[in-house]
Amino acid sequence: MAVTFDLFGTLVDVEYPSDPAETVARELESRDVAVPDDWHVAYGERHVDAPAGAEVPLPAHVAHALASRGVTVTGNVVRHAVVAAFDPDVTRRDGARRAVRDAAETGPVGLLSNCAVPELVPKTLIRAGLRGEFDAVTTSIGCGWRKPHPKAFEAAAAALGVAPETLIHVGDDPATDGGVEDVGGRFVDVTETPLETVASEIGAEQ
C-alpha cells in the first residue's frame, strides 16, 4: 500500500491570478514581446493537438497562441514569463504536514499534482514547508498526463515502486482525484475526511 496526496486545494491554498491571460500578457510585455490585440481570444483557444488527458505545458500553449497571431518568440522568454505570472502566495492547510508524516508511517508516500506551470510545484512545496516530505513527487507536466487519466496514477505508483491498485489517493476533487478508483485504488476526499483524520482512514485499510 502507498499513499499519494494532491497538492493544490488539499495540502495548500494558493492565490491564483484572477485573469491568467492578462497576467501572462503583462509578463510577456515586460520582456519586450509584442502581445496581440486579441490576446485573450488567442489564449482561450486550443493550439496543441494533444490526446485526451494529456498535459500541455502552459509555456507551450502560450508560445503556440502567440505564433497563431504571427508572433515568434525565441529562447526561454515565454517560459520565464509564465513562471513569473504564476508566483502565488502559499498557505499550508492545517494538519497537512502531520497527515503526510502519519501516512509515511504506513508505507511510501507521494505527491500527485495536476500542474501545467514549470517550477510551480517545487516552489509551492518550499513555501509551504513541505519539501522533502515525499518519497516521490509526480506532476502532470512531468509525466505528461493529468488526473483523472489512469496514466497519471500509474506514473505516481511507478515512482513509488508499487502497483497502481495499491494506491490510496488523498484529494479534494472527486472528478480528478477520484480517478484513482479507475486503476483499482481508493480515493479519500478531504472535503469529507479532514486532514486530521486521514491517518485513521488510511490505517483502516491495513
C-alpha positions in Angstrom: 0.0 0.0 0.0 1.1 3.5 -0.8 -0.5 6.9 -0.3 -0.4 9.9 -2.7 -1.6 13.4 -1.9 -3.0 16.0 -4.2 -1.3 19.4 -3.6 -3.5 22.4 -4.6 -6.7 22.6 -2.6 -5.7 19.6 -0.5 -2.4 20.4 1.3 -2.1 24.0 0.4 -4.2 27.0 -0.7 -2.8 29.4 -3.2 -3.8 32.8 -4.7 -4.2 32.3 -8.4 -4.2 35.3 -10.9 -7.9 36.4 -11.4 -7.1 36.9 -15.1 -4.4 34.5 -16.1 -4.3 35.7 -19.7 -3.8 39.3 -18.6 -1.2 38.4 -16.1 0.8 36.4 -18.7 0.4 39.2 -21.2 1.9 41.7 -18.7 4.9 39.4 -18.1 5.4 38.9 -21.8 5.3 42.7 -22.5 7.8 43.3 -19.7 10.1 41.1 -21.7 9.5 43.1 -24.9 7.2 40.6 -26.5 4.5 42.1 -28.8 1.3 40.8 -27.3 -1.5 40.6 -30.0 -4.6 42.8 -29.5 -6.9 39.8 -29.3 -4.6 38.0 -26.8 -7.5 36.9 -24.6 -9.1 35.2 -27.5 -5.8 33.5 -28.6 -5.1 32.4 -25.0 -8.5 30.8 -24.8 -8.1 28.8 -28.0 -6.8 25.3 -28.3 -3.4 25.3 -30.2 -1.8 22.0 -29.4 -3.4 18.8 -30.6 -2.8 16.6 -27.6 -4.5 13.3 -26.7 -7.4 13.4 -24.3 -6.0 13.6 -20.7 -2.5 14.7 -21.8 -0.9 17.7 -20.2 0.0 20.6 -22.4 2.7 22.7 -20.6 1.5 26.3 -20.3 4.6 27.7 -21.9 4.0 25.6 -25.0 0.3 26.7 -25.1 1.4 30.4 -24.8 4.1 30.1 -27.5 1.6 28.5 -29.9 -1.0 31.1 -29.1 1.5 33.8 -29.9 2.6 32.0 -33.1 -1.1 31.8 -34.2 -1.1 35.6 -34.3 2.3 35.8 -36.1 4.4 36.5 -33.0 7.5 34.3 -32.7 9.5 34.3 -29.5 12.9 32.6 -29.2 14.8 31.2 -26.2 13.2 30.8 -22.8 11.3 34.1 -22.8 7.9 32.5 -22.8 8.8 30.0 -20.1 10.2 32.8 -17.8 7.1 34.9 -18.4 4.7 32.0 -17.5 6.7 31.1 -14.4 6.7 34.8 -13.2 2.9 35.0 -13.9 2.2 32.1 -11.6 4.2 33.0 -8.5 1.5 32.8 -5.8 1.3 33.3 -2.1 1.0 29.8 -0.5 -0.7 28.8 2.7 -0.3 25.3 4.1 -3.6 23.9 5.3 -4.0 22.9 9.0 -2.9 19.4 9.6 -1.3 19.0 6.2 2.3 18.2 7.3 1.0 15.9 10.1 -1.2 14.0 7.6 1.7 13.4 5.2 4.0 12.3 8.1 1.4 10.0 9.5 0.8 8.4 6.1 4.6 7.9 5.8 4.4 5.6 8.8 2.2 3.1 6.8 4.3 2.9 3.7 5.6 5.0 0.8 4.1 8.4 0.4 4.0 10.6 -2.7 2.6 13.7 -4.2 0.5 13.7 -7.4 -0.5 17.1 -8.7 -2.0 18.5 -11.9 0.1 21.5 -12.8 0.9 22.9 -16.2 3.3 25.6 -15.0 7.0 24.7 -14.7 8.6 25.2 -11.3 5.3 25.9 -9.5 5.0 22.6 -7.6 8.6 22.6 -6.1 8.3 26.3 -5.4 5.0 25.7 -3.6 6.4 22.8 -1.6 9.2 25.0 -0.4 6.9 27.9 0.6 4.6 25.5 2.4 7.4 23.8 4.3 6.7 20.5 2.6 9.8 20.0 0.6 11.4 16.6 1.4 8.3 15.2 2.9 7.6 12.8 0.0 9.3 9.7 -1.4 8.3 10.8 -4.9 6.7 13.9 -6.5 4.8 13.3 -9.7 3.3 16.2 -11.7 1.2 16.3 -14.8 3.8 18.5 -16.5 6.4 15.9 -15.6 4.6 12.7 -16.5 2.6 14.1 -19.4 -0.9 13.1 -18.1 -3.5 14.9 -15.9 -5.7 13.3 -13.3 -8.1 11.6 -13.7 -6.3 9.9 -16.6 -5.2 6.4 -15.4 -1.6 7.1 -16.7 -1.2 9.9 -14.1 -1.9 7.5 -11.3 0.2 4.7 -12.9 3.1 7.2 -13.1 2.8 8.1 -9.4 2.6 4.4 -8.5 5.7 3.6 -10.6 7.6 6.4 -8.9 6.8 4.9 -5.5 7.6 1.3 -6.7 4.1 0.0 -6.1 1.2 -1.4 -8.2 -1.5 1.3 -9.0 -4.2 -0.8 -7.4 -2.5 -0.4 -4.0 -2.7 3.4 -4.1 -4.8 5.4 -1.7 -5.0 8.9 -3.1 -6.0 11.9 -0.9 -7.5 14.8 -2.7 -10.3 17.4 -2.8 -11.9 16.8 -6.2 -13.8 13.6 -7.0 -13.8 14.5 -10.7 -10.0 14.4 -10.9 -8.6 12.8 -7.7 -11.3 10.2 -7.8 -9.8 8.8 -11.0 -7.6 6.6 -8.8 -10.6 4.3 -8.5 -10.3 3.5 -12.2 -6.9 1.9 -11.6 -8.2 -0.1 -8.6 -7.1 2.3 -5.9 -9.0 4.2 -3.2 -9.9 7.9 -3.1 -10.0 9.7 0.2 -11.9 13.0 -0.1 -10.6 15.7 2.2 -13.9 17.6 1.9 -15.5 14.7 3.7 -12.5 13.4 5.7 -10.5 16.2 7.3 -6.7 16.0 7.0 -6.6 15.5 10.8 -8.4 12.2 10.4 -6.8 11.0 7.1 -4.3 8.8 9.0 -7.1 6.8 10.7 -8.8 6.3 7.4 -5.6 5.0 5.9 -5.0 2.8 8.9 -8.3 1.2 8.4 -7.1 -0.1 5.0 -4.3 -2.1 6.6 
